[in-house]
Amino acid sequence: SDRGFQYTSKSFKKKLDDAGMTQSMSRVSRCIDNGPMESFWGMMKSEMYYLNKFNTYEELEAAIIEYVEYYNNHRYQKRLNCMTPLEYRQYLLHSAA
């Protein structure tokens, strides 16, 4: 998250702890740290969320899981040499060996 007051409050930290979650924050004065995730959420909202209506939390959760699987395994990206994220990762691992 960014370092907005709502994310740095003790009450927010308690909610995370109660849910068994670990907080991740960008570094001070480095808002670009969140850039990759902001980009992902923007793509997911425009490619999946805004195109559908969800009647239940479970429907939304299933759609997010399906989109993440699609994004990682089937969504080719120009910036990754026209590979999916998992293909590109495998390419990098094999080219470094």
C-alpha positions in Angstrom: 0.0 0.0 0.0 1.0 3.6 -0.1 1.9 5.5 3.1 -1.5 7.2 3.5 -2.6 7.8 7.1 -5.3 5.2 6.8 -2.7 2.5 6.0 -0.3 3.5 8.7 -2.8 3.7 11.6 -2.8 1.3 14.5 -6.4 0.3 13.8 -5.5 -0.8 10.2 -2.5 -2.8 11.4 -4.8 -4.5 14.0 -7.2 -5.5 11.2 -4.4 -6.9 9.2 -3.0 -8.9 12.2 -6.5 -10.2 13.0 -6.9 -11.4 9.4 -3.4 -13.1 9.5 -2.1 -10.7 6.8 1.3 -9.1 6.3 1.4 -5.5 5.3 3.6 -4.4 2.4 4.3 -0.7 1.9 6.3 1.3 -0.5 9.4 3.0 0.7 9.2 6.6 1.8 9.2 9.0 -1.2 9.2 6.1 -3.6 5.6 6.0 -4.9 6.8 4.1 -8.0 7.3 1.0 -5.8 3.6 0.4 -6.2 3.7 0.9 -10.0 3.7 -2.8 -11.1 0.7 -3.6 -8.9 -1.2 -0.5 -9.8 -0.7 -1.4 -13.4 -2.0 -5.0 -12.8 -5.1 -3.8 -10.9 -5.9 -1.3 -13.6 -5.7 -3.9 -16.3 -7.8 -6.4 -14.3 -10.5 -3.8 -13.7 -10.7 -2.7 -17.3 -10.4 -6.3 -18.8 -12.6 -8.1 -16.3 -14.2 -6.2 -13.4 -16.0 -3.4 -15.3 -17.3 -5.8 -17.9 -19.2 -8.0 -15.5 -21.7 -7.7 -12.7 -21.1 -9.7 -9.5 -24.0 -10.6 -7.3 -22.0 -12.2 -4.5 -18.5 -12.0 -3.0 -17.9 -15.6 -4.1 -18.6 -14.7 -7.8 -16.1 -11.8 -7.6 -13.5 -14.0 -5.8 -13.9 -16.7 -8.5 -13.5 -14.1 -11.3 -10.4 -12.7 -9.7 -8.8 -16.2 -9.4 -9.7 -16.9 -13.0 -8.3 -13.6 -14.2 -5.0 -14.1 -12.3 -4.7 -17.5 -13.9 -5.4 -16.0 -17.4 -3.0 -13.1 -16.8 -0.1 -15.3 -15.8 -0.6 -18.2 -18.3 -2.4 -16.9 -21.3 -2.2 -13.1 -21.6 0.7 -12.3 -24.0 2.4 -9.0 -23.3 4.4 -6.9 -25.7 6.7 -5.6 -22.9 7.6 -9.3 -22.2 8.7 -10.0 -25.8 5.2 -11.3 -26.6 5.3 -13.9 -23.9 3.0 -14.5 -20.9 4.5 -13.6 -17.5 5.2 -17.3 -16.7 6.8 -17.9 -20.1 9.0 -14.9 -19.6 10.0 -16.0 -16.2 11.0 -19.4 -17.5 12.9 -17.7 -20.4 14.8 -15.6 -17.9 15.6 -18.6 -15.7 16.9 -20.6 -18.6 18.9 -17.8 -20.2 20.7 -17.1 -16.9 21.8 -20.7 -16.6 
